[in-house]
Amino acid sequence: MFGFISCDNDSKDSKDDTLYVKFINNSSSEYAITSIQIFNMGVAGTLDEPDGEFGDNILDNGITIAPGEYEFFYLEIPKSNYAYYRLGVDDGSGGEVLLHEQVDYTDTYEGTITHWGSDERTVSVTVKWYDSYDYIYVQSWSDFAGIE
């Protein structure tokens, strides 16, 4: 009997770590998203310094998210925790630009995804060209519980 209960709890804990995400590239974006890298930060609201680094691109098999489109995926983020993400985009001629690698780019992270209030999350971004600094950046982002 004890082994069965223990097994069931492991299953539940694993489920508690899974977040279903709808990631939207807003229609006013100027670039298609080609890469999303995630860095789990820990419990939301704490200022603990995370240990680790950004993972590989979570978009499978060359998937891109064009302006006005979205993609669904699962992330392993424990409940009440959050993660930063950073993006790569199509430069308009088939090449990829990782935003954080651009000269003079100042944002280390583009936005957050929080596993709070629901096991489903809608995240949206607007990616634009910044004339004053000559680079592509995330003009706006949002993150809220539930699927829009």
C-alpha positions in Angstrom: 0.0 0.0 0.0 2.8 2.5 0.9 4.6 2.0 -2.4 1.4 2.8 -4.3 0.8 6.0 -2.4 4.5 7.1 -2.9 4.2 6.4 -6.6 1.0 8.5 -6.8 2.6 11.4 -5.1 5.6 11.4 -7.5 3.0 11.5 -10.4 1.2 14.5 -8.7 4.5 16.3 -8.1 5.5 15.9 -11.7 2.1 17.3 -12.8 2.5 20.2 -10.5 5.7 21.1 -12.3 4.1 21.2 -15.8 2.8 24.4 -17.2 0.9 24.6 -20.5 1.8 27.8 -22.4 0.3 29.6 -25.3 3.1 31.9 -26.6 1.8 34.7 -28.9 3.8 36.9 -31.2 1.5 39.9 -31.4 0.3 41.0 -34.8 2.1 44.4 -34.4 5.5 42.6 -34.2 7.9 43.2 -37.0 9.8 39.8 -36.7 9.0 36.1 -36.7 10.2 34.3 -33.5 12.6 31.5 -34.3 14.0 30.7 -30.8 12.7 30.7 -27.2 15.3 29.9 -24.5 14.1 29.4 -20.9 16.0 30.0 -17.6 14.1 28.7 -14.5 14.6 31.3 -11.8 13.0 29.8 -8.7 10.2 30.9 -6.4 8.4 34.0 -7.7 8.8 37.1 -5.4 12.2 36.1 -4.1 15.5 37.7 -5.0 17.5 34.5 -4.8 20.3 34.3 -7.4 19.5 31.4 -9.7 22.0 28.7 -10.4 22.2 27.5 -14.0 21.9 28.9 -17.5 19.4 29.3 -20.3 18.4 26.1 -22.1 18.3 25.3 -25.8 15.6 26.5 -28.1 12.3 25.0 -27.1 10.7 25.5 -30.5 11.0 22.1 -32.3 12.0 21.3 -35.8 12.4 24.8 -37.2 9.0 26.1 -36.0 8.7 29.9 -36.2 6.0 32.1 -34.7 5.1 34.8 -37.3 3.5 38.1 -36.2 -0.1 37.4 -35.3 0.5 33.7 -34.7 1.0 31.5 -31.6 2.4 28.2 -30.5 1.5 25.9 -27.6 4.0 24.0 -25.5 4.7 22.5 -22.1 7.3 23.8 -19.7 8.7 22.3 -16.5 8.3 25.1 -14.0 7.2 24.2 -10.5 4.1 25.9 -9.1 4.8 29.4 -7.7 8.0 29.6 -9.6 8.9 31.6 -12.7 11.3 31.6 -15.6 12.9 34.2 -17.8 12.9 33.8 -21.5 15.0 35.3 -24.3 14.3 35.2 -28.0 15.8 34.7 -31.4 14.1 36.1 -34.5 14.3 35.8 -38.3 16.2 38.9 -39.5 14.1 39.1 -42.7 16.6 37.3 -44.9 16.4 33.9 -43.4 19.2 34.4 -40.8 18.6 34.3 -37.0 19.3 37.1 -34.6 19.5 36.2 -30.9 18.4 39.4 -29.4 20.7 39.2 -26.3 23.8 38.8 -28.6 23.2 42.1 -30.5 25.8 44.9 -30.1 24.8 47.3 -27.3 21.7 45.2 -26.4 21.0 45.9 -22.7 18.1 43.5 -21.8 19.6 40.2 -20.6 16.0 38.8 -20.3 13.1 39.6 -22.6 10.2 38.6 -20.2 8.9 36.2 -17.6 6.6 33.1 -17.5 5.1 32.5 -14.1 3.5 29.2 -12.9 1.0 31.0 -10.6 -2.8 30.9 -10.4 -3.2 28.2 -13.1 -1.5 25.3 -14.8 -2.1 27.2 -18.1 -0.4 30.5 -19.1 -0.7 33.0 -22.0 2.4 34.9 -22.8 2.6 37.5 -25.6 5.4 39.6 -27.0 5.8 42.4 -29.5 9.2 42.5 -31.2 10.3 45.7 -33.0 13.3 47.4 -34.5 14.7 50.2 -32.3 16.0 52.9 -34.6 17.8 54.9 -31.9 20.0 52.0 -30.9 20.1 50.0 -34.2 18.8 46.7 -32.8 15.8 44.5 -32.5 14.1 44.4 -29.1 11.0 43.3 -27.2 8.8 46.4 -27.1 6.2 44.8 -24.8 5.3 41.5 -23.2 2.6 40.1 -21.0 2.1 37.0 -18.9 -1.2 36.0 -17.3 -2.9 32.9 -15.9 -5.2 30.9 -18.3 -5.3 30.5 -22.0 -6.6 33.4 -24.0 
